[in-house]
Amino acid sequence: MSDNNKTSNNSEITQPEKLWGGRFTESTDAFVEAFTASISFDQRLYKHDIAGSKAHAKMLNKVGILTDDEVNDIHNGLDEIQADIEAGNLEWSVQLEDIHMNIEARLTDKIGITGKKLHTGRSRNDQIATDIRLWLREQIDLICSEIQRLQKGLLELADREAETILPGFTHLQVAQPITFGHHMLAWFEMLVRDYDRMQDCRKRVNIMPLGSAALAGTTYPIDRNYTAELLGFERPCNNSLDGVSDRDFAIEFISDASLVMMHLSRFSEELVLWTSAQFNFINLPDRFCTGSSIMPQKKNPDVPELVRGKSGRVFGSLFSLLTLMKSQPLAYNKDNQEDKEPLFDTVDTLLGSLRAFADMMPNVTTNKEAMKVAAMQGFSTATDLADYLVGKDMPFRDAHEVVGSAVGYGVEKGKDLSEMSLDELQKFSDIITEDVFDVLTLEGSVAARDHLGGTAPKQVKARVAEALALLSDK
């Protein structure tokens, strides 16, 4: 929305009186008016509110409540209002509280009494529930597009670095050598599940509350299936109370968004570690980093650090909406006005974080030598030596003990297993022969794990090709 679409107490609309004011004998307190208004944030739903109103008007025409001329006037008036909003020519009125009443009052100002007929058979309760679902459905599609863009970047990086040796860690201790491409594919697989969860969530978002009215439905002969079809919903909701009052679809979305942010935070943590001087595994492009105001040598990985930090605000939004809903009786309550800001912030945060990663990851470069040196530390091929002994008919537990003794010797002498001579290795088992050095090299170790899901370069390349084909089908 344009910054020019500011909220103002001085509306250009000529009817600032409350559209619900007939029952009241005094004006709303000025502070309460500002405190309860939502127009400062729900104005971003203007396109979806207008789309819902146009579909509602068309349905009212279909069932004989509005004439052809009336529905044409409504549609034309709403089109003019949308153009005014997008040109920054509409000042939002706090007195009119929310997006619905601002648009309805402006419509009535433009087309007269016909504008007042638009609200027939609906309520602000089912309007806002519909607007949010229309908006969130659109945002989920954008989020899924960004997830796929990040996935493609990871696949590009995995393919490029399919043979690059990286130390694999458990407990942040060197465990076994893997390939950098294999590590990128682990991140890719997390995003596969994130994408699937978003798509599954979208199914439950794509159900239409419109026609539920305030809570009990309406006495007018509305055709909810027709309205749902016009708006692209899978179907109308089956219960009017549930349709206007629950926000579990928003909670589900933020839960799924929290999982995406948790994954991005994990990615960020590794990027921060890998860019440090202590690791020096990778380089991030300068445009995704900043410097220090006092230390000229610094190149700070601000994007991953900030994404790691932003995960907290999304987690907080999830807890906020759970708390918002936990004690509400049916049906709609004013509490639900508080659902939008955490939801909007979650979408903005998630989209920004995904965009930053999708732009950054294909441009990451690796320091292959530093990673290889690190993989040589910590006896990362110890498991390979144990597997070698098992291949020569030694029971695994005995092989484990033999290798443990060899590692102890290596710690004492400051030698990696691959640096020991054959005579040294044969002190621990006489079945070790010259061919042992084929499995003690880092390259031999990763190449040996040549099975589905393994770290071998051949498997990395195969999974990249398969994954790219799957993405192209979506």
Secondary structure, DSSP 4 states (H G I P E B T S, - for coil): --TTS-EESS-S-S--S-TTGGG-SSPPPHHHHHHH--HHHHGGGHHHHHHHHHHHHHHHHHTTSS-HHHHHHHHHHHHHHHHHHHTT---EESTT-SHHHHHHHHHHHHHTTHHHHTTTT--HHHHHHHHHHHHHHHHHHHHHHHHHHHHHHHHHHHHHTTT-EEEEEETTEEEEEEEHHHHHHHHHHHHHHHHHHHHHHHHHHSEE-TT-TTTT--SS---HHHHHHHHT-SEE-S-HHHHHH--HHHHHHHHHHHHHHHHHHHHHHHHHHHHSTTT--EE--GGG-B--SS-TT--B-HHHHHHHHHHHHHHHHHHHHHHHHTTPPSS--GGGGGGHHHHHHHHHHHHHHHHHHHHHGGG-EE-HHHHHHHHHTT-TTHHHHHHHHHHTT--HHHHHHHHHHHHHHHHHHT--GGGS-HHHHHTT-TT--GGGHHHHSHHHHHHH--STT---HHHHHHHHHHHHHHHHH-
